[in-house]
Amino acid sequence: MATLLFETLTDAPSLPGLTFRGFVGESDYPKMLAVIEASKHADNVERTDSLEDVQRNYSHLTNCDPYTDMLFAEMNGEVIGYNRVWWEKQNDKTLLYNMVGFLHPNFRRRGIGTFMLQRAETRLRQIAATHAPGEKFCQAWANGSEQGLQALLESQGFQPARYFIEMIRDINEPLPEAPMPAGLEVRPVTEAHYRPIFEAANEAFRDHWGHIERNFEEEFPHWLEDPDFNPALWKVAWDGDQIAGMVQNFVSAAENAEYNRKRGYTEGISVRRPWRKLGLARALLVQSIAMFREMGMEETALGVDAENLSGALKLYQGVGYQEVKRNMSYRKPLD
């Protein structure tokens, strides 16, 4: 597919050697990875990415054509930054026009990031113009430690719409009593359970802010290819033939190796409406922590919406999790 060419953009920063171009294909993946690596160290963002991760993610893009929806910045022919845009529809019909980007720290504060963000917004407005009228927002994510990105977004009219808290728990802290509600039991996950689990989680998360309906046929291949996919670690509670709730635990071996730690993630915590307020999430969470302790982990971690209406933050604090970082989802109304 032909690549969009951006070398002669008249509103680009006038810097010797600086050019812009579109996506050219898989040969860009290692260049993108190099920019991610440089950015994360400068911004104190903990993440672990491999070339295989990039390839996998870009083989499952939704509402995004990288050949028209990406912009690359080069300095003397070397990639120094890139961004990508895509769109989604929330359950409440709100349309979200998302952007994500990275710029090598050696080339910041020269107007490049501002230009690239503005170009991303322009592209998103083009996409939005093809959709029916309704509530529409540009959206971007910023980690709490990405102060430069936060300042850039706010300079362009974005404001924090929601805060999300990263929490950690020492595995050796005493566990509270958390009995399973009567009539419910945890069963080992089999392949036959994958779809019911996916659909039960999708249903439970419909009450959460910003929920996007997920499709099993579209999402499952990506789910299955994730190197951290390990259903043997999941705690799924059943009430007869109905799934009541779950914790989709996982361990990132690559991340643990990079940061020299032993961490298990107690994520994907959800309870369907008929089984809420019974202590089920607490019971499954405590079982998960105990499992990770037996596995030799030293800590568990999770993320939570700071304004979660189900009381999740209080629940996690009640079993010993402590806040370590606060991240933001930024939004800007599209008029």
N, C-alpha and C positions, 0 to 999 in steps of 0.2 A: 504494500500500500504506500502511496506517495506520502512523504513527510511534509508537514507545514514548515515553511521557511520563515525565520524571524530575524535574519541578519541585518536587515535594513530598516528596522522599526525606527521611525523618526523621533519618538518620544523616549527612547531608551537612554540610559546614562551614557554620557560621552566619555568613555574610558578606553585608552589604547589597548587593543587586543580583545575587547569584550564583544561577543556576538551571542545571538540567541538562535535556537533552532527547535524543531519538534523532535518527537520520539522516532528512533530509527529501527527499533526492534530489540531482540535479546542481547545484542552486543552492548546495549546501554546498561544492562543489569549490573555488571561489576562496577561501572562508573557511578551508578546510583548508590550502590552499597558503600563505596569509598566516601561519598559525601555524608551518608548517614553516620558512618563511624566517626568521621571528624566532628560532626555536629554534636553527637551525643556526649563526647568527652568535653567539649567546650561548654555545653549546657547542663552538665551534671545530670543527664538523663540515663537511667538504667534500662537498657534494652539489649537484646542479643539477636543479631540477624546474620543469616548466611546467604550465600548466593542461591541456594535451593529455596530458602524462604521467599526471596524476591521473585523467583521464577514461579513458585506455587501461587503467591498472591496475585501476580499479574495474569495467571491463567484462569482466574475466577473473578474478574472484574464485573461489576454490575452497573449499568447506566453510565458507562465510561468507555470511550474509545481512546486509547492512549495516543493514537496518531493525530487526533484533533483536540484532545483534552489534556495534553502535557506541554510544558515549556521547559527547555533546557538552557542554562547559561554556560557559556564557555569562555575561558580566558586563554588566549593564544592556542586555541584548539583543545584545551583540557576542560572537562566538565567540572564546574565549581558549584553548581546548584541545579535544582529542578523542582517543579511542582506539578500537581495533578488535581483535576476537579472531577466531581461526579454528583449525581443527585439522588434523592430518596424521598419517599412519601411516608410520613408518620401515620399511625392508625387514625389520628384525628383529622387526617387529610392535609395537615400542614406540609408544605413542600420545603425540603432542606437542600441547599446547594452547597456542597462541601468542598473544601480545599485543604490540601496538605502539601508541605514543601520543606526543603532543606537547602541551606546555603553554607558553604564552607566558611568556617570562622575567619579565615585569612582575608575574606573578601566582603565582610560585613561593614556597615556604616559608610557605604559609598553610593547608596541609592538603588542598589541592585535588588535587594529584598523588597523595597517599596514598589519598584517597577513590576516585579514578578507577581506580587500580590494584586496589584491593580489590574494586570493582564488576566490573572485568574478570575477576578471579579467580573471583568468584561466578558470573559467566556461564559461564566455562569449566568450572567444577565442574558446573553444570547440564547442559552438553553432555556432559561425561565420564560423567555418571550414566546417559546413554542408551546407552553403549557397553559391550561385554562386559568383564569383569574382565581385568586385565593390567597391565603396567608402564606407568605414566602420569606425565607431567611437564607442569607449566606451564613455558613457555619465553619468554624475552625477550632481545633483543639490546641491547648497550650499546657504544658507541664508547669508546675509551680516554680521550677527552677529556670524556666525559659523566660527570663525577664525581658530580654531583647525582643522576643516574639510578642510578648504581651504588650509592650510599648508600641510595637509596629501595628498590631491589630487595633489598638485603641486609637492610634493616630489616624486610622482609616475608617473610624466610625463603628468599630465592633465593640461590644460590651459583654462582660461575663454574664451568661444566662443561667449557668448552673455550676456548682462546685462538686467535685468528686474527691473523696478522701482515700488515700492509700493507708492501710493499717497492717501492723505486724504484731504477732504474738509469740513470746518466748515459749518454746515447746515444754519447758520444764516447770512453768507456772502451774499450780494446782488446777485441776479441772472441776467445775461445779457439777452438782447433781443435775442430770438432764434425762429423765426416763422417757422412753418412747410412749406416745399416746396409746391408749388401749385400742387393740384391734389392728394396729399397723405393724408392719414388719419390713425390714430391709432384706432385699434379695440380690444375689449376684446378677450382674447385667449380662445378657446374652445378645447376640446379633438381632434376634427377633424383637428385642426391646428398643432398638435404636430409634425407629420412627415414633413409637408411643412416647419415649422420653423427650425427643425433639419437640413433638407437638404439645406435650404437657408443659414444658418449659416456655414455649412460645405463648401458650395461653396464660401462664402465670405472670409473665413479664408484660402483658398487655396493660397492666395497671401502672407501669413505671413510666416516668417522664421520658419523652422522646422515643417511645418504642416504635420500632420498624417491624412490620410483619415479615417473618422469614418463611421461605419455601423449602421444604425438605429436599426436593429433587435438585434444586439449585445449590443449596448450602451443604448438603451431606457430603458430596465428593471432596470439598475443601476441608470439611470437618475430619473426614477419614484420613486425609493426607497429612494432617498436622502431626509433626513428630511427637508432640506432647499428648496426643490422643491415647488415653489409657482407661477404658471403662472399668477395668478391674479396681480402680481407685474410687469410683463413684459410690456414693451412698444414696440409694433410691428407695424411698418408702412406698409401700403398696398397701392399699386397702382393698382386699379381694383382688379383682382384676383391674382396679383403677390406681393410677399413679397419684399419690398424694403430694409428694414433694421430693426434693433432691438437693444434693451438693455434688457438682461435677468437678471433683478434685483432680489436680494434675501436678506433675513435677516437670520443670524445665531443666533437663540435664545440662544442656548447653549453657543456660544462664547460670546455673549453680557452679559450673566449671569456670566460667569467665569471672564471676565475682567471688569465687572461693567460699561458697557457703552451702548449707544444706537446708533448703527451703521447700516447703510444699504449699501449693496454692489451694485454698478452700474457696473456690469460685463457683459461679453458676448456681447460687443458692436461691431456690424458689419453692414456694408452696402454693398450691392451687386453692382457690377461694374456700371451698367447703371444708378444708382442713387447716385453716388459719386460726390463730389464737389458741392453739392447743399445746404449744411448746414443741412442735415438730421441727422447725428450723433449728432451734437450740439443741435438740437431741441429736440431729444429724450432724450439726457442726461439731459438737463435743465428740461424737464418734469419729469424725474425720480427723480431728486433732490427735485423738488417741491412736488412730491408725498411723499417722505420720510419726508420732513418737516411737511406736514400735518399729517403724522403718529406719529409724536413726536420724530423722530430720532434727534440726536445731530450732527451727522457727516455722510458723505458718503465716500466710499473708492473704489479703483480699482487698478489693476496692468497693466503695459504696457511695451512692448518691447522698450527699450531705443533707438533702431535703426529702429523702425517701419517706413516703407517707405511711409505710407499713411498720415503722419503728426499727428498721434494720440497724441503724447506727447504734441505737441504745442496746439492741440485742448483742451486737459484736463487742461493744464495750463491756457488757455484762459477762462475757466469757473470756475477757482478758486482752482483747485487741486494743492497740494504742495507735493513734494517728501519727504518721511520720511525714506525710506530704499531702498537699492539697492542689489539685489540678482544676482547670477550667474549660468549660465548653463556651466558646464565644459565638455570639450571633449578631447579625446586622440585618435589619429589615430591608427587603427589596420592595421598593415603592411600585 
